[in-house]
Amino acid sequence: MDKVRKWFFEDEYEDFDDFDEEMEEDEEGENKTSLFEKAKSARTSEVVNKLNANKDSNLVLFEPRSYSETQDIALYLKQKKAAVVNLHRLQKEQSKRVIDFLSGVIYAIDGDIQQIGPKIFLCTPKNIAVSGNISLDDEEVSNN
């Protein structure tokens, strides 16, 4: 079979022979890790290390059902955690009150608040930078 493979494909399979050798068991009976798995593991470890390096930046999701839950959001913002607030479950008047309250909290902690969707807001303390813009249609903004 090797002769036929070499005759048709010449040197193309030399790389696969190296790969097969790496996958064979070593002297202790343990499987060696392939080059592909090593590269994937290194990239994954790098991403995890970057996430762990900045432990003070967290993102918390909120979907308040009443105005009284707004204080919980404020506590997280004061702890330097970002919050995504979905106001779909609130009536229009309550939504306005929540945004007014959160705007005050954001001002006090020198943070930022951005609308990222219809009735969805991103609130960030000053230790978390947000770049980029999400454009909303005029209809989406007026329905809030």
N, C-alpha and C positions, 0 to 999 in steps of 0.2 A: 504494500500500500504506500509506503514511504517513497518507493521508486516512482510510482505513478504520480504522486503528489509533486515530487521534485521535477519530474519531466514536464508537467503542465504549468506549474507555478514557480519554478526555479527557486529564487531566494525569498519569496514572499513569506514563506512559513518559518523562516529562521527565527523571527521574533517570537512566534508562538512556541517554538521549542524552548526558548529561554523562559517564557511564561510558565510552561508546563513544569520545568525544573524547579522554579520557585514555589510552585504549589505542592511539590512532593514533600513527604514528611522528612523532617530533619532527624538527627541522631537520637534525640530524646523521645521521638514519637509524636511531637507536636506539629501541627500544621503551620507552615510559614505564611506570612501575610503577603499577598500579591502587591505589586507596585500600585495597582489601581486602588486597592483598599487602603494602602498607606497614604496615598494622596488625598483620598476622600476623608480619612480620619484626621489628617493634618488640617484640612480646611475647616472641618466641623469643630475641631478643638480651638482653632483660631477665632471662629465666630463666638463660641461659648465664652472664651476668655475675654473678648471685647465686651460682651454683655455683662459679665461678672465684674469687670473693671469699674463700671459706672453703676454701682448699686443704689445710688441715691436718686436715680431717674426711673420712676415707675409710671405706668399708665393704668388708670383705673376707669372702668366703664360704669356709668350710672344711667338708670332709667327711672327717675323719680315718679311716684304716683301721687304725691302731694307736695305742697310747698314746704312742709316741715322737714322733708328729707334733704333740703338744700344745705342745712348746717353740716350734714355728713360730708357733702362734697367740699365745703369750705375747710373742714378739718384736714382732708387729704391734700388740698392745695397748700395749706399752711405747713404740711409735712414735706413739701417740695415734691409732690407727686402730681403728674399730669392727669387730667380727667376728660373723658369724652362723655358729654351729657346729651342723652336722647330725650327730647321733650314730647314725643308723640303721645304719651299717655296722659298729658296734662291739657286742660282747657286753655284757650288763648290767654285769658287774664292771668291764670296761674303761671303760664309760660313766661309772660312779661315780668311778673314779680321775681321769678327764679333768675332770669337773665339780669334784672336790675341788681339783685342781691349778689350774684356771682361777679358782676362787673365791679361792684364795690370791693369785694374780696380780692379780685385780680388787681385792682388799683392799689390796694393796701400792701400787697406782697410784690408789687412791681412786676406783675406777670403779663400775660396776653390771653385774649379770648378771640377766637375766630369761628365763624360759621363754616362748617365743612359739608353741610347738607341741609335739606329741609328739616328744620327743628332739631338739628344736631350741631353741637358746639364743642370745640376743643378749647379747654382751659389749661394753660400751662404756667407754672411758676417761672421765675427768671433764670433758674438753673437749666432749663430745657429750652433749647432753641428750635424753632420751627421754620423751615424754609419751603418755598413754593407757594403756589396759590391754587385754590379750587374756585373755578368760576361757576356762579349760579345764575340761572335764568331769572329775569325779572319776575316771572310768575311764581317761581319757587320762593323768592325772598318775600313777595307780597302776601303769600299764603301763611307765613309764619306769624 
